[in-house]
Amino acid sequence: MVNKSISQNIEIRTAMRGGPGNVQIRHHASEADFAAKVRLCAEMVIPPGSGIGPHDHVDEDEIYIVRYGSGILDDNGEEKLVSAGDTIITGRGAYHSITNNGHEDLVITAVIVRY
């Protein structure tokens, strides 16, 4: 299966999970495209000053792969700086949030897999 970029759904979420600003989400695939329990497979573009508010992951894992830019991650109550090349895994009931504190877009590939 090939899901061409021209046919991928793009949405803009304002105040995503209570975070500041807007986040652009490009859905690379939908749940129906997988045999596994994949809830999300997307690219998220977070402009400077924008972010995704705190949210937990119960009965699922979320993987962020930071492709470009930098940000501040709240990793279950512990603040960490993240940048291109970093991988973040959140699950087992833990929570996270992320804010772009840089001067360029923060681009993340995100995948959520249910147990």
ABEGO torsion letter per residue (X at the ends): XBBBAAABBBBBBBGBGGBBEBBBBBBABBAAABABBBABBBBBBBBBGBBBBBBBBBGBBBBBBBABEBBBBBBGGBBBBBBBGBBBBBBGGBBBBBBBABABBBBBBBBBBBX
